[in-house]
Amino acid sequence: MLALVLTFAGVQQAAAQEAATVKKEGVVPGATAAATPATATAPAAGGGDAAAIAAGDALFKGNCAQCHAVNEQVVGPALAGITKRRPISWLIPWIKNSSKVVASGDEYAVALYNKYNKQQMPSFGLSDKEITSIVAYVTSQEGQGGGVTAKNAPAADGKDGAAAADGGTDAGSGKYVDILLIVLVVVLIVLVVTLVIIGNLMRDVLRGRKDLDGRDVEILDQRFDWSKFYRSPVLRGIVGTVFALVLLYEGVQSVMAVGLTQGYQPTQPIAFSHKLHAGEHQINCAYCHTSVYKAKSANIPSANICMNCHSQIKTESPEIKKIYRAIERKQPIQWVRVHNLPDLAYFNHSQHTQVAGLQCQTCHGPIQNMEVVYQYSALTMGWCINCHREMPLNTKDNKYYDNLVKLHDTKNGGAPFTVSSNGGTECSKCHY
């Protein structure tokens, strides 16, 4: 029974660790896929062909679904019939820079701007082909129900609620393991108590017998001398050694933790919930952090990005009113930085997200489940180096790496071509 309890305890601990660990593939806000870059290049769009529609589907969900649906109004107007209302030659400059079209005095643009309380649509750095593919997708979805919105949009890789159901299944199995472990512990306690009771009964029966000799009586009446046990030099030596080792270990750990901020979770000036926005509503990370796929650092979103939705949604919320006040006073919101690398270390966000294809959760953890953001990973040099040693380098369709990969395979017998294989652990890569 003890072996079973320990086995299930080990299984439970391993399951908990696996659930808590965010794998390098990343996790999806609200499901299992990760957010796709808002600036992903779409295939060439043509008059409504399957490739154009598929490309438009991904671009629509990454850029438009936060404010628009095809067949119903969300924040902005429903897009069904858009090609009948406006030609593609008008839609392309409108999507790229709506404020410029409004400023030009275009009658339709000005009327639309006034109708929606002068709420400016953000500009998008999309190509003509990408915009055409979005229009092709919208046209293909006309009359097919409510359409895709930010809340019901599938994950960027096409997965939907089935993935979330898988997560629920994992949670359910963990629950059953907990119940089984509790049952086993209770059974073990009952067995121990039963054995103690049986032992006392047998001792009482033996004491009533008349045929016992002196040695049997001595054994029967024998008691364990606890005073000799805890006064034993051997025991005291073991306890003292363990105590000294624990103190030494804790001292070393406290010194090694100097300057580390893993778990840091500051209170922000506005109670923004990533769990609500990235998790429940599945808003693409790049919608707010617009430079995450194309710049050295991931920017903090400005207040006008918040207002794209909150000029119409939850306008009476005390937290949203803080955004209004910041805009009225022309003062930036004083967000508290959570992830802060030292100046001596060079880090480029786009190199990891756009080039390497890493997901936000690889470093930031299950961000889609966080009410208040905290630093999930250690972000130490050792943590980064271990990742570079283990992470295969994305060399697909990149001729720059062809000869390097061949040389690597020749010398290393087919071992993965990792970031370290390309010099990713050299000091000068991050310190120069």
N, C-alpha and C positions, 0 to 999 in steps of 0.2 A: 504493500500500500504506500509506504514511504517513497519507494522508487517511482510509482505511478504519479504521486503528487509532485515530486521533483521534476519528472518528465513533462507533465502538463504545465508546471510553472515555467519551465524553460521555453516551451512552445509559446506560451502566452507572452513572455517577455520578448521573444523573437518577433512575434506578430506585432506587438506594440512598437518595437523599434522600426520594423519595416513600414508600418503605417505612418510613423512620425518622420521617416526619412524621405526627402524629396529627391527622386532619382534624377540623373543628369538629363533624361529626356524631357523633364519638366512636367507640369500639370496644367490643365486648362482652367481658366476662370469659369467656375460653374460646372465643369465636366472633366474630361481627361485630356483634351487637346490644348495646345497653347495658342495664344493670340498670334495672328500672322501680321507681318509688317503692313502698315497702311499704304506704303508706297510700293508694294510688290508689283513686279512687272507682269502685265497680263499678256496673253497671246494676242496676236493680231486680230482685231475685231472686224467682222464683216457683217453683212446684212442678216443678222439673226441666226447664224450657224451655231452648232452645238459648242464649238470651242469658244466662241465669243460669249455665249450665254453662261458657260461654266466660269469663264474669267470674270464676267460681270457679277455673277453670284458671289464670288469671293470678295471682290472689290466693294460690292454693295454692303455686305455684312461687316466689312472692316471699316467702312467710311460713312455710310449713309444710314444704316439701320438704327443708330442712336436717336435720330430725329424723324425719320421717314419710314412709312410702310407703303406697299404698292397700292393696296385697295382700301386703306383707311387712314384717317388723319392721326398723327401722333403729336409731335411738336410742330413739325412743318406739314404742308399739304400732302394728301395722297398723290402718288405719282402715276397712277393709272391714267392713260390717255395723254400723257405728257407730250408725246410726239405729235398728237393732233392739235394741242394748244400752242406748241412752240416748235420750230424747226431745229434740227440738230446743230445748224450753224449758230443759232442763238443759245442753245443749251451749253455748248462747249465753253464759251467765254463766261457764261453765268456761273457754271460750276467752278471754273478756275478762279474767278474773282468777282463775286456778286456785287460787292460794294462799288467796283469800278463801273459795272453796268448801270447800277442805280444812279451813280454820280453823273453818268452820261446823259441822264434825263429820259432813258427809255421808258415809254408810257406803261408798258406791261410790268416792267421790273419795279417801277416806283409804286404802282398800285399794289403789287404783291408785298412789297416792303411795308407799306402802310397798313395793309390788311392784317399782318402778323405783328402788330405793335412795334414796328420798326426794329424787329429782331434780325440782326445781320447774320446771314449764313457764312460760316468760315470758308476761307479759300482752300483749295485743294491743289496740290502739285501733281496732278494727273495728266497723262498725255492724252492727245485726241483719241487714240485707239482705245485707251482704257475707259474714257468717258463713253465712247460709242458702245463698248461692250457692256457697260452698266445699263445704258438705255436699252440694249438688246435684251438683257435679263429682265428689266422692268416690263418691257413689252410682252415677254413670254409668260409673265406672272399675272397679267391683267385678268380679272374675273375669277381668280382661284382662291377666294377666301380672303382672310385678313392680311395675308402676306407676312413677310418676315419683319419683325421689330427687334429692338435690342434685347427685349426680354425673352422672346421665344426663338431667337436666332440660334441655329445649331452651332456647334464649335467650328473653329476655322478649318479643321480637317474633315468636316462633313459628319462628324459623330454627333449624336444627339442624346436624348434622355437615357438610352440604353447604357451609355457609359456611366451616367450617374447611378443607374440601377445596379451596375456592377459594384460601385462603391458602397451602395446600401447593403448588397449581399456580403461584402467583406466586413462591414460593421456588424451585420447580424451574426456572422460566424464568430467574430470576436466576442460577442455577447454570450453565445452558447459556451464558448471555452471558459469564460468567467464563471458561468453557472456550474459547469462541470467541475471546475477547480474547487469551488465552494463546497459542492457536494462531497468531493473526495476528502477535503479537510475535515468536514463534519464526521464522515465515516471513520476517519483515522482517529479523531478524538474519542468517538464512541468505543472503538476497539481498545484504545489505551485504557479508558476508564473501566471497561469490561475486564480486561486482563488484571488490573489492580484489584478489582472486587474479587475475581476468582482466586488470585494469590492470597488475599486476606482470608477467604473462606477455607482454602486448603491449609493455611497456617493454623487456623482455629481447630480444624479437624485433627491435625497432627498433634496439637497440644493435648487433645483429649485421649490420646492413645497411651496405654500403660506399658507397652513393650519397647519403648525407646530407651537406648542406652545414653550414657553421659555425653558422648560426642554428638549424637543426634540432637539432644536437647540444647547443647552449646551452639550448634549451627542454627537451630530453630530460633533461638533467642538473640542471635547475633544482630547487632545494629551497626549501621555505617557511621563512623566517627568523622563528622564534617569538620571538626576543629583541626584534626590532623591534615585534612585535605587542603584547607585554605592556608594553613601555616607551613605547608610544604615549600622548601626552597626552590624546587623545580617549578612548581606552579607560579610562584612569585617571579621567578626569572622569566618564564614565558610571558606572563602578563606585562612585566616591565619592558620586555623587548618589543612586544606588539604595540604597547603604548608609545614607545620611542619612535618606532617605525611610522605609526600613524601621524605623530607630530611632524616628523621629517617630511612625510609625503604632503601633508597639508601646507607646510611651509614652502616647499618647492612649488606646489600648485599656485599658491597665492603670489609668489614672485613671478611665475610664468604668466599670470593673468594680468599683470600690470599693463595698462594701456589697451586691454581688450574690452570691447563693448558689446559682445554677443548677448542678446536678450534685451538690449537697450530699447525702451518703449516710452518715449516722451509724450507728454500731453500736448496736443496740437491746439492752435487757437480756434479752429473750427472742427467740430466732431465729424470728420469725413470717414465713411465706412467703405473700405475696399470690399468687404464681404457683400455689401448691398450692390455696389456699382459693378465690380469686376466679377463677383460671384453670382448673385441672383439675376442681375440684368445683363451679365456677360458683355459689358462694354469693353471693346478692344483697348488694351493698354496704350497703344499708340494714339488713340483718340485724344487722350489728355496729355500724355508724355510724348509730344509730337516729334521730338528729336531722337528718340531712343534707338531708331534704326539707322540714323544718318549723321550722328554727331558724337563727339568724344564723351559727352555727358548727357544723361537723361534729364530734360528740363522739368522744372516744377511748373504745372499748368497755370496760366494767368487767369484772372477772374473772368475774363470774357468767355473763356472756354466753358466755365461753369454756367455762365448765363445763357449759353446756347440752349440748355434744357431748362434751367431754373428761372428763366424769365416767364415760363409758363407753368412749371411744376413746383409744388410745395412752396409757393411764394410767401406764405404766412409763417413758415418755419422760423424759429428764432435763430437757428444756425445759418439759414439762407440769408436772413436779414443782415448778418455780419458781412456777407459778400457784398450786399447792396451798399452798406456803409463804407466799405473799403473803396468801392468804385466812386461813390459820391465824394469822398475825401481825396480821391486820386492818390491813394496810398496802397502799396502792395500788402498782401496778407503775409504776416510774419510766421510762415511755416517753420517748424523746427526740424533741422536736418537729422535723419536717422542713420544713414550709411555714409560714413566719412573716412575715406582712405587718406593716409598721410601724404603730404606734398612730395615726399621723396619717391613715391611709387607712381609710375605712369600707368593709367588705365584708360582704355578706349571702349566705350559702350558699343558703338557700331561694329567694331572688330569682332565682338563676341556675339551680338544679336543678328546682325545682317550677314557678315561673312561666315562665321562659324555656325550660325543657325541655332544658337542656344536659346532656350526659353527663359522667361523672366524668373520662373520658379527654381531654376538651377542654382541661382545665387540667393534669391530673395525668399525662397521657401513658399509655402502655400498662401501666397498673398491674397488669393481669392477667398480665403476663409478668415482673414484678419479684420476684426472690427477696428482695432487700432494697430497700425503698422509697428513692427519691432524688427530688430536686426536678427535675422534667422541664422545666418552663417557666421563663422568666426572671422572670415576675411583676413586671416593672417597670411604671412608669406608661405608658411608650410601648407596651408589649405590651398592656396593658389597653385603651388608647385605640384602637389599631389594631383590636382585636377589636370594640369598640363601633362603629367606623366601618364595618366589613364585615359584622357580624352582623345579618341581618334580624330585626326585632322580631316576636314572636309576637302578632298582633292578631286571630287567628281567634276568632270568637264572643265578642268583647269589645267591646261597644257604646261603651265609653269612648274607643276609638281611631277610631271611624267617621269623625267630622268631621276629625280630624287626618290620617288617611290620605287623605281626599278632597282636603284643602288641599295636602298634600304631592304627590300625583299631579298636581294642577293646575299647580303651580309647577315640578315636577321631571320632568315628562314620563314618568311611569311608573317612575322609578328606585326601587330597593328602599327601603322604609321601615325604616331601620336604627335601632339603639339611639341612635346619634348624632342621627338626625332627631328623636328625642323628647327631646333635651337630654342625652343620655348622655355627652357629653364636656365638659359644664360643670363647672367646678372644684368647685362646691358639692355636686355629686352624691356625691362621695367625700370631700371635705375640708370639714368644717363643725363 
